[in-house]
C-alpha cells in the first residue's frame, strides 16, 4: 500500500476517535484547531507524527481483521494487518472472548484481601472474576497458550519489529481499552512492561491538544488527596447502610500525604462540596474511595447542608457531569477506586470518569482496571509516589512501581501489579513547591 493511502486510512480511523472528548478538551484549553487540521479526509498530508514523542501504535478492529498503524517522530507511517479467523463471528467477538479468558487467568479478586471499593455494594461478586464483558456466548477456540500471550500475538507481535525506544503509546480500539497491556506476554514469557513504559491515549488529536495547551494552563503545585469519605449515611430504600468504611483507603492517602508533606481530606471532611471547591486549583488529585462499576463515578461524604435528611445521589456522588463542569488544572489525577478504568465502551473508547477528567482538563489520569489486594495497593502507591517525588515522570514511576511488585515475594502475581494504566501525557510534578 502506498504511503499516501496508509496515511489516508489512518486519518479516516482517527476522525472517529474520541471526537466528543476532543471537543471538550478544545473548549477547556481554549484551543480551536483550524480547518486543515480538523478535516482529516481533505488533509491527508497532515503530519500525524508531529506530536509523537514515543513510538505509537494505533489500533482498529474491523470484521475479521485488526489493523495496526505505527507512528514514530520523523518517520513514515507503517501499516500492518492481521486476520482473526478462529471460528468466531468477527474479530471483536474473538477479542471479547480472549479478554474474558485473560481476566480469568489473572485471577482478578481471587483470594485477595481487598476492601470492596465498589459502589455496587449489593452486587453479588463471583470471587474468581471481577470483570464482565457483554456477549460472552462465543465459543472459545482450543488453545494451550496463555490468553495474555494470545493478545500479544495479535496486537503487538505484528508490529514488534517496528517498535523502538523504551516507551510505547497505544491508541486502543473499543474493548481493547480494558487490556492489561503491561502484562501482555511474548513467546519467551517476557512481559511488555519489561521492554517498554506503556501508556494509552484516546486519539492522536487529543495528544496534539495536550501538546498545544499553553504551558501556564496547568497548575505547577498543590495536591488534593481524598480518602475514605464518610458514607455511613448512605442507605438503601429500607434505610440500611450499603457502603462500608474504607480504612485501607484512609491509610493510603495518609501515607501519600506523609510522602508529599500534604494533609489529606478524609472522613467527614471529604464532602462533595469541599472536593469540588479544591479540585480546580491543584496539580495532583488522588482519590481512594468507592467507585461505580459502570462509570467509575466516585462516592464522597454527603453534603451536610443537603435538603433531604437521607442523602440523594446528587449529594454525594461525584458524577461525570460534575467533573466536566470543573475547570481542571491538574497535571495528574490518580483514581485508586474500584472500576476507575471502566465505563461504556464506544468506538471512541471507554466513556467513564477517567475520560471525564481528561475532558475537564487533566493532562494525565492513572486508573485501575480491577480491584487489587489492599496491602499490594499500599505498596504500589508507596513506590509510585516515591519515584514521582524524586522527579521521575508518571510513566517511569508507574513502570518502576510495577517492577518492584513483580520482583517481590508477595506481589509477583500479575493480578497485583498489572491493572494500573496511565492515560494521556507523561507528566512530571515539582513537589518542592508544596513545602
C-alpha positions as CSV (number, residue, x, y, z in Angstrom):
1,X,0.0,0.0,0.0
2,X,1.3,3.4,-0.9
3,X,2.3,5.8,1.9
4,X,-0.4,8.3,0.9
5,X,-3.1,5.6,1.2
6,X,-1.7,4.4,4.6
7,X,-1.9,8.0,6.0
8,X,-5.3,8.5,4.4
9,X,-6.6,5.3,6.1
10,X,-5.2,6.4,9.4
11,X,-6.7,9.9,9.1
12,X,-10.1,8.2,8.5
13,X,-9.8,6.0,11.5
14,X,-8.6,8.9,13.7
15,X,-11.6,11.0,12.7
16,X,-13.9,8.6,14.5
17,X,-11.8,8.5,17.7
18,X,-12.8,10.5,20.8
19,X,-14.4,13.4,18.9
20,X,-16.6,14.3,21.8
21,X,-13.5,14.3,24.1
22,X,-11.6,16.4,21.6
23,X,-14.4,19.0,21.6
24,X,-14.3,19.1,25.4
25,X,-10.5,19.5,25.5
26,X,-10.6,22.2,22.9
27,X,-13.1,24.1,25.0
28,X,-11.2,23.7,28.2
29,X,-7.8,24.6,26.8
30,X,-9.1,27.4,24.7
31,X,-7.7,25.8,21.5
32,X,-9.5,25.8,18.2
33,X,-8.0,23.7,15.5
34,X,-8.1,25.2,12.0
35,X,-10.0,23.5,9.2
36,X,-6.9,21.9,7.7
37,X,-6.1,20.2,11.0
38,X,-9.7,19.1,11.8
39,X,-10.7,17.8,8.4
40,X,-8.8,14.6,8.2
41,X,-10.4,13.5,4.9
42,X,-9.3,16.5,3.0
43,X,-5.8,16.9,4.6
44,X,-4.1,13.6,4.1
45,X,-0.7,15.1,4.3
46,X,-1.2,16.2,7.8
47,X,1.9,15.3,9.8
48,X,0.4,12.8,12.2
49,X,3.8,12.2,13.8
50,X,4.4,15.8,14.7
51,X,3.4,15.4,18.3
52,X,4.6,11.9,18.8
53,X,7.3,11.7,21.4
54,X,7.5,7.9,21.5
55,X,6.6,5.1,19.2
56,X,2.8,4.9,18.9
57,X,0.6,2.0,17.8
58,X,-2.9,2.9,16.6
59,X,-5.4,0.0,16.6
60,X,-8.6,-0.5,14.6
61,X,-10.7,-3.7,14.8
62,X,-13.0,-4.4,11.9
63,X,-14.8,-7.6,11.0
64,X,-12.1,-10.4,10.8
65,X,-9.1,-8.0,10.8
66,X,-7.1,-5.9,13.2
67,X,-5.2,-3.0,11.6
68,X,-2.2,-1.5,13.3
69,X,-0.5,1.7,12.3
70,X,2.9,2.5,13.8
71,X,4.0,6.2,14.1
72,X,7.4,7.4,15.1
73,X,8.6,11.0,15.1
74,X,10.1,12.0,11.8
75,X,9.5,8.6,10.2
76,X,6.9,7.3,7.7
77,X,3.7,5.8,9.0
78,X,3.7,2.0,8.8
79,X,0.6,-0.3,8.5
80,X,0.2,-3.9,9.4
81,X,-2.9,-6.1,9.3
82,X,-3.7,-9.4,10.9
83,X,-6.7,-11.6,10.1
84,X,-8.5,-13.0,13.1
85,X,-10.0,-16.3,11.9
86,X,-10.9,-18.6,14.8
87,X,-14.4,-19.6,14.1
88,X,-16.0,-16.7,15.9
89,X,-18.3,-14.3,14.2
90,X,-15.9,-11.4,14.0
91,X,-12.6,-10.0,15.4
92,X,-14.5,-8.1,18.1
93,X,-16.1,-11.3,19.4
94,X,-12.7,-13.0,19.4
95,X,-11.0,-10.3,21.4
96,X,-14.0,-10.2,23.8
97,X,-13.6,-14.0,24.4
98,X,-9.8,-13.7,24.7
99,X,-10.1,-10.7,27.2
100,X,-12.5,-12.7,29.3
101,X,-10.1,-15.6,29.5
102,X,-7.2,-13.3,30.3
103,X,-9.0,-11.8,33.3
104,X,-9.9,-15.3,34.5
105,X,-6.3,-16.5,34.1
106,X,-5.0,-13.4,36.0
107,X,-7.4,-14.4,38.8
108,X,-8.9,-11.0,39.5
109,X,-10.2,-10.8,43.0
110,X,-9.2,-14.4,43.6
111,X,-8.1,-14.7,47.3
112,X,-7.4,-11.0,47.5
113,X,-7.5,-9.2,50.9
114,X,-9.5,-6.4,49.3
115,X,-11.7,-3.7,50.6
116,X,-14.7,-3.5,48.3
117,X,-14.3,0.0,46.9
118,X,-17.3,-0.6,44.7
119,X,-20.5,1.5,44.8
120,X,-22.4,-1.6,43.6
121,X,-22.5,-2.8,47.2
122,X,-25.5,-5.1,46.7
123,X,-23.9,-6.9,43.7
124,X,-23.0,-10.5,44.4
125,X,-19.5,-11.0,43.1
126,X,-18.0,-14.1,41.6
127,X,-14.8,-14.0,43.6
128,X,-12.7,-15.5,40.8
129,X,-13.7,-12.8,38.4
130,X,-14.3,-9.0,38.7
131,X,-14.9,-8.0,35.1
132,X,-17.8,-9.0,32.9
133,X,-17.9,-8.5,29.2
134,X,-21.1,-8.3,27.1
135,X,-21.9,-11.0,24.7
136,X,-19.9,-13.9,26.2
137,X,-21.7,-16.5,24.2
138,X,-18.8,-17.0,21.8
139,X,-17.3,-20.5,22.0
140,X,-13.6,-20.1,22.8
141,X,-11.1,-21.8,20.5
142,X,-9.0,-24.6,21.9
143,X,-5.5,-23.2,22.7
144,X,-2.8,-24.2,25.0
145,X,-1.2,-20.7,25.1
146,X,-1.9,-18.1,27.7
147,X,-4.5,-15.6,26.7
148,X,-2.0,-12.9,27.6
149,X,0.2,-14.4,25.0
150,X,-2.7,-14.6,22.6
151,X,-3.3,-10.9,23.0
152,X,0.4,-10.1,22.5
153,X,0.5,-12.2,19.3
154,X,-2.5,-10.3,17.8
155,X,-1.9,-6.7,18.8
156,X,1.8,-6.3,19.5
157,X,3.7,-9.1,17.6
158,X,2.6,-7.9,14.1
159,X,4.4,-4.6,14.6
160,X,7.1,-5.7,17.1
161,X,9.9,-5.1,14.6
162,X,8.8,-1.5,14.1
163,X,8.5,-0.6,17.8
164,X,11.7,1.1,19.1
165,X,12.7,3.0,22.2
166,X,11.7,2.4,25.8
167,X,8.2,3.9,25.8
168,X,5.2,2.7,23.9
169,X,2.0,4.7,23.4
170,X,-1.2,2.8,22.4
171,X,-4.4,4.2,20.9
172,X,-6.8,1.3,21.8
173,X,-9.9,0.4,19.9
174,X,-13.2,-0.5,21.7
175,X,-12.9,-3.4,24.2
176,X,-9.1,-3.3,23.9
177,X,-9.1,-0.3,26.2
178,X,-9.5,-2.9,29.0
179,X,-6.5,-5.0,28.0
180,X,-3.8,-5.2,30.7
181,X,-1.1,-4.1,28.2
182,X,1.8,-4.2,30.7
183,X,1.2,-7.9,31.3
184,X,1.0,-9.0,27.6
185,X,3.5,-11.7,27.1
186,X,5.6,-12.8,24.2
187,X,6.7,-16.4,23.3
188,X,9.6,-16.2,25.8
189,X,7.2,-15.3,28.7
190,X,8.6,-11.7,28.7
191,X,6.1,-9.1,29.7
192,X,5.6,-6.0,27.6
193,X,6.5,-3.8,30.6
194,X,9.9,-5.4,30.7
195,X,10.7,-3.7,27.4
196,X,8.5,-0.5,27.4
197,X,6.9,2.0,29.6
198,X,3.3,1.7,28.4
199,X,0.6,4.4,28.3
200,X,-2.6,4.8,26.3
201,X,-4.2,7.8,24.7
202,X,-7.8,8.3,23.4
203,X,-6.7,9.7,20.0
204,X,-3.8,11.3,18.2
205,X,-5.8,14.6,18.2
206,X,-6.1,14.5,22.0
207,X,-2.3,14.1,22.2
208,X,-1.9,17.2,19.9
209,X,-4.3,19.2,22.1
210,X,-2.3,18.4,25.2
211,X,0.9,19.3,23.4
212,X,-0.5,22.6,22.2
213,X,-2.0,23.6,25.5
214,X,-0.5,26.8,27.0
215,X,2.2,26.0,29.5
216,X,0.7,28.2,32.1
217,X,-2.7,26.4,31.9
218,X,-1.9,23.6,34.3
219,X,-1.1,24.2,38.0
220,X,2.5,23.6,39.0
221,X,1.9,22.9,42.6
222,X,-0.8,21.8,45.1
223,X,-2.2,18.3,45.9
224,X,-5.7,17.2,46.7
225,X,-5.7,13.8,48.4
226,X,-9.2,12.3,49.2
227,X,-9.6,9.1,51.1
228,X,-12.2,7.1,52.9
229,X,-15.1,9.6,52.6
230,X,-17.7,9.1,55.4
231,X,-20.6,7.2,53.7
232,X,-22.4,5.7,56.7
233,X,-25.5,7.9,56.0
234,X,-25.9,6.4,52.5
235,X,-28.7,3.9,52.7
236,X,-31.0,1.8,50.5
237,X,-34.8,2.2,50.3
238,X,-35.1,0.3,53.6
239,X,-32.8,2.6,55.4
240,X,-30.0,0.0,55.5
241,X,-26.4,1.1,55.2
242,X,-24.9,-0.1,51.9
243,X,-21.4,1.3,51.8
244,X,-18.7,0.2,54.3
245,X,-15.8,2.4,55.6
246,X,-12.5,2.0,53.8
247,X,-9.7,2.0,56.4
248,X,-7.1,1.0,53.9
249,X,-8.1,3.9,51.6
250,X,-7.6,6.2,54.6
251,X,-4.2,4.6,55.3
252,X,-3.3,5.0,51.6
253,X,-3.9,8.8,51.4
254,X,-2.3,9.3,54.9
255,X,0.8,7.5,53.6
256,X,0.9,9.6,50.4
257,X,0.3,12.7,52.5
258,X,3.5,12.0,54.5
259,X,5.5,11.4,51.3
260,X,4.3,14.7,49.8
261,X,4.0,16.7,53.1
262,X,0.4,17.3,52.4
263,X,-2.7,16.9,54.7
264,X,-5.3,14.7,53.1
265,X,-9.0,15.2,53.2
266,X,-10.6,12.2,54.8
267,X,-13.8,11.0,56.5
268,X,-16.4,13.7,57.2
269,X,-14.2,16.4,55.7
270,X,-14.3,14.7,52.2
271,X,-17.7,16.2,51.2
272,X,-18.6,16.7,47.6
273,X,-18.8,20.4,48.1
274,X,-15.3,20.6,49.6
275,X,-13.8,18.4,46.9
276,X,-15.3,20.4,44.1
277,X,-14.0,23.6,45.7
278,X,-10.4,22.3,45.7
279,X,-10.5,20.3,42.5
280,X,-9.7,23.1,40.1
281,X,-6.6,24.6,41.9
282,X,-4.1,21.7,42.2
283,X,-1.5,19.9,40.1
284,X,-2.2,16.5,41.6
285,X,-5.5,14.8,42.5
286,X,-5.7,11.4,44.2
287,X,-9.0,9.6,45.1
288,X,-9.2,6.5,47.3
289,X,-12.9,5.8,47.6
290,X,-15.9,3.8,46.4
291,X,-16.4,3.7,42.6
292,X,-19.3,2.7,40.4
293,X,-18.7,-0.3,38.2
294,X,-20.4,1.0,35.1
295,X,-18.9,4.5,35.1
296,X,-16.2,4.8,37.7
297,X,-18.1,7.7,39.4
298,X,-17.0,8.3,43.0
299,X,-18.8,8.3,46.3
300,X,-17.9,11.2,48.6
301,X,-19.2,12.4,52.0
302,X,-22.8,13.6,51.7
303,X,-23.1,17.4,51.9
304,X,-24.3,18.2,55.5
305,X,-26.3,21.2,54.1
306,X,-28.3,19.0,51.8
307,X,-32.1,19.4,51.6
308,X,-33.1,15.8,52.4
309,X,-32.2,14.0,55.7
310,X,-31.4,10.9,53.6
311,X,-28.6,11.6,51.1
312,X,-29.7,11.6,47.5
313,X,-27.1,10.6,44.8
314,X,-26.5,14.3,43.9
315,X,-25.5,14.9,47.5
316,X,-22.5,12.5,47.5
317,X,-21.8,11.1,44.0
318,X,-19.1,12.8,42.1
319,X,-20.6,12.3,38.6
320,X,-19.1,12.6,35.2
321,X,-21.2,15.8,34.7
322,X,-19.8,17.3,38.0
323,X,-16.2,16.7,36.8
324,X,-16.9,18.1,33.3
325,X,-18.2,21.3,34.9
326,X,-14.9,21.9,36.7
327,X,-12.1,23.9,35.1
328,X,-9.5,21.3,36.0
329,X,-5.8,22.4,36.1
330,X,-4.4,19.0,37.3
331,X,-1.3,17.5,35.6
332,X,-2.1,14.1,37.1
333,X,-5.3,12.5,38.5
334,X,-4.9,9.2,40.3
335,X,-8.1,7.2,40.7
336,X,-7.5,4.5,43.3
337,X,-11.1,3.3,43.2
338,X,-12.7,0.1,42.0
339,X,-13.5,0.2,38.3
340,X,-11.9,3.6,37.7
341,X,-10.8,2.4,34.3
342,X,-14.4,1.3,33.4
343,X,-17.2,2.9,31.5
344,X,-19.4,2.5,28.4
345,X,-17.3,1.0,25.6
346,X,-17.8,3.0,22.4
347,X,-16.0,3.5,19.1
348,X,-14.2,6.4,20.6
349,X,-13.1,4.5,23.7
350,X,-14.3,4.0,27.2
351,X,-16.7,6.7,28.3
352,X,-16.4,6.9,32.1
353,X,-14.9,9.0,34.9
354,X,-11.4,8.8,33.6
355,X,-12.4,10.3,30.3
356,X,-14.3,13.0,32.2
357,X,-11.2,14.1,34.0
358,X,-9.4,14.3,30.7
359,X,-12.2,16.3,29.1
360,X,-12.2,18.6,32.1
361,X,-8.5,19.5,31.5
362,X,-6.3,16.9,33.2
363,X,-3.1,16.1,31.3
364,X,-3.0,12.5,32.5
365,X,-5.1,10.0,34.5
366,X,-3.9,6.9,36.3
367,X,-6.6,4.2,36.6
368,X,-7.0,0.7,37.7
369,X,-8.8,-2.0,35.6
370,X,-9.7,-4.1,38.6
371,X,-9.6,-4.1,42.4
372,X,-6.5,-5.5,44.0
373,X,-5.2,-6.6,47.3
374,X,-5.2,-3.7,49.9
375,X,-1.6,-4.3,51.0
376,X,-0.4,-4.6,47.4
377,X,-2.1,-1.2,46.6
378,X,-0.3,0.4,49.5
379,X,3.0,-1.0,48.3
380,X,2.3,0.1,44.8
381,X,1.3,3.7,45.8
382,X,4.3,4.0,48.1
383,X,6.7,3.1,45.3
384,X,4.8,5.2,42.7
385,X,4.8,8.4,44.8
386,X,8.4,8.0,46.0
387,X,9.5,7.9,42.3
388,X,7.3,10.9,41.5
389,X,8.8,12.9,44.3
390,X,12.3,12.0,43.0
391,X,11.4,13.8,39.8
392,X,10.6,10.8,37.6
393,X,7.8,11.0,35.1
394,X,4.4,9.4,35.7
395,X,5.1,6.6,33.2
396,X,8.5,5.8,34.6
397,X,7.2,5.9,38.1
398,X,4.4,3.5,37.1
399,X,6.8,1.1,35.4
400,X,9.2,1.1,38.4
401,X,6.3,0.5,40.9
402,X,5.1,-2.4,38.8
403,X,8.6,-3.8,38.6
404,X,9.0,-3.5,42.4
405,X,5.8,-5.5,43.0
406,X,6.6,-8.0,40.3
407,X,10.1,-8.7,41.8
408,X,8.7,-9.0,45.4
409,X,8.0,-12.3,47.1
410,X,4.4,-11.4,48.0
411,X,3.1,-9.5,45.0
412,X,4.7,-11.1,41.9
413,X,1.4,-12.4,40.5
414,X,0.0,-10.4,37.5
415,X,-3.2,-9.6,39.4
416,X,-1.3,-7.4,41.9
417,X,0.7,-5.2,39.6
418,X,-0.9,-5.2,36.1
419,X,-4.2,-3.3,36.5
420,X,-2.7,0.1,36.6
421,X,-2.9,2.1,33.3
422,X,-1.7,5.7,32.5
423,X,-3.9,7.6,30.1
424,X,-2.7,10.8,28.4
425,X,0.5,12.7,28.8
426,X,3.7,11.6,30.6
427,X,3.9,14.3,33.2
428,X,6.4,15.2,35.9
429,X,5.5,17.2,39.0
430,X,7.5,19.6,41.1
431,X,6.8,18.8,44.8
432,X,9.4,21.2,46.1
433,X,6.7,23.9,45.7
434,X,4.5,22.0,48.1
435,X,6.8,22.8,51.0
